[in-house]
Amino acid sequence: MKQLFLALFITVGSITAMAQKPIPGTDMPRAIFYKADGTTFSTDKIAKGPKSLIILFDATCDHCQKVASNLSKRSKELAEANLYLVSQDEFRSINYFMDNFGKPLKDMKNVTVLQDRDHVFVPLFHPQQYPSLYLYGKDKKLEFYSSNERDVPKFFNRINGK
């Protein structure tokens, strides 16, 4: 009986720990993702200075598609920040997503599309659901997190200093 109780306690504790919402002020996790050409991209390469918006998305997620469309419509307002779109999908799905929902973002120099081939994003960044948006300040510390598509205007306000 003690072993059953202990196993249940550990399981519930583990689930609770994994489900914790990202905490503002925490450092950007160190992670390695992949570009379309197969080269690696480390979060260590993200320079301090401009704010960085990291978005975890799934190409088939309706909410993710709406977020990408909203960002695309206001893409000029993202010129002062770096944008990193991360997905665990295959690049053919990622490219379809970008072509259909994020086309204006594709040609921007400050936008990087990445694949989480090794599935490290979830255990390192602790997203709540798709999409998950993380705004990191100039010091690479988390300023704002949301997994609600309705919060996109809040990200623009924070990026543009409002």
C-alpha positions in Angstrom: 0.0 0.0 0.0 2.8 2.4 0.8 4.5 1.7 -2.5 1.2 2.4 -4.4 0.8 5.7 -2.5 4.4 6.7 -3.2 4.1 5.8 -6.9 0.9 7.9 -7.1 2.5 10.8 -5.3 5.5 10.8 -7.6 3.3 10.6 -10.7 1.1 13.5 -9.6 4.1 15.5 -8.6 5.8 14.9 -12.0 2.7 15.9 -14.0 2.3 19.0 -11.9 5.9 20.0 -12.4 5.7 19.5 -16.2 2.5 21.5 -16.4 3.9 24.6 -14.7 3.4 27.8 -16.5 6.6 29.5 -17.6 7.7 32.1 -15.1 8.6 35.7 -16.1 12.2 36.6 -15.3 13.6 33.2 -16.1 16.4 32.8 -18.5 15.9 31.5 -22.1 16.5 27.7 -22.1 19.5 26.4 -24.0 18.1 24.3 -26.9 19.2 23.1 -30.3 16.8 23.1 -33.2 17.2 22.6 -37.0 16.9 24.9 -40.0 15.4 23.7 -43.3 18.9 23.1 -44.7 19.6 20.6 -41.8 22.0 22.9 -40.0 21.6 23.3 -36.3 20.5 26.5 -34.5 21.1 27.0 -30.8 19.3 29.4 -28.6 22.8 30.5 -27.6 23.0 32.1 -31.0 20.2 34.5 -30.1 21.9 37.7 -29.4 21.1 40.0 -26.5 19.7 43.3 -27.6 16.5 43.0 -29.6 13.6 41.3 -28.0 12.9 37.7 -29.2 9.5 36.2 -29.7 9.6 32.4 -29.8 6.4 30.6 -30.9 5.8 26.8 -30.7 3.3 25.8 -33.3 1.7 22.8 -35.0 1.0 23.2 -38.7 -2.5 21.6 -38.4 -3.5 23.7 -35.4 -6.3 26.2 -36.2 -5.2 28.5 -33.3 -1.6 28.4 -34.6 -2.8 29.3 -38.1 -4.7 32.3 -36.7 -1.7 33.5 -34.7 0.5 33.2 -37.8 -2.1 35.1 -39.9 -2.3 37.8 -37.3 1.4 38.2 -37.1 1.6 38.3 -40.8 -0.9 41.1 -41.1 1.1 43.2 -38.7 4.6 42.0 -39.8 6.0 45.5 -40.2 5.5 46.0 -36.4 7.9 43.1 -35.8 10.9 44.8 -37.4 12.5 45.6 -34.0 12.3 42.0 -32.7 13.6 38.6 -33.7 10.9 36.0 -34.4 11.6 32.2 -34.0 8.8 29.9 -35.2 9.4 26.3 -33.8 7.5 23.2 -34.8 8.0 19.4 -34.3 6.4 18.9 -37.7 8.3 17.8 -40.8 9.5 20.6 -43.0 7.0 19.9 -45.8 4.2 20.6 -43.2 6.1 23.6 -41.8 6.6 25.0 -45.3 2.9 24.6 -46.1 2.0 26.4 -42.9 4.3 29.3 -43.7 3.2 29.5 -47.3 -0.5 29.6 -46.3 -0.5 31.5 -43.0 2.9 33.2 -42.6 3.9 34.2 -46.1 4.9 37.8 -45.3 7.1 36.5 -42.4 9.1 34.2 -44.7 11.0 36.9 -46.4 11.9 38.9 -43.2 15.5 38.8 -42.2 14.6 38.8 -38.5 12.4 35.6 -38.8 13.8 32.1 -38.4 11.7 29.0 -38.9 13.0 26.0 -37.0 12.2 22.3 -36.5 12.3 20.7 -33.1 13.4 17.3 -34.5 14.8 16.1 -31.1 11.6 17.1 -29.2 13.4 19.2 -26.7 11.1 22.2 -26.7 8.4 20.8 -24.4 10.6 19.7 -21.5 12.7 22.9 -21.7 10.1 25.6 -22.3 7.1 24.0 -20.6 4.4 25.1 -23.0 0.8 24.8 -21.9 -0.7 24.0 -25.4 -0.4 25.0 -29.0 0.4 27.7 -29.8 2.7 28.9 -27.1 4.3 32.3 -27.4 7.3 33.5 -25.4 8.6 37.0 -25.4 12.1 37.4 -24.1 13.6 40.8 -23.3 16.9 42.3 -24.4 18.6 40.4 -21.6 17.1 37.0 -22.8 14.8 36.8 -19.8 11.2 35.9 -20.2 9.0 38.9 -20.2 5.6 37.5 -21.2 4.1 34.1 -22.0 0.8 33.1 -23.4 -0.9 30.2 -25.1 -4.0 32.2 -25.9 -4.4 33.4 -29.5 -6.3 36.4 -28.2 -3.2 37.7 -26.5 -1.3 38.4 -29.8 -2.0 42.2 -29.4 -0.4 42.1 -26.0 2.8 40.8 -27.6 2.8 43.7 -30.1 2.3 46.2 -27.3 5.3 44.8 -25.4 7.5 44.5 -28.5 6.7 48.1 -29.4 7.1 49.4 -25.9 3.5 50.3 -25.2 
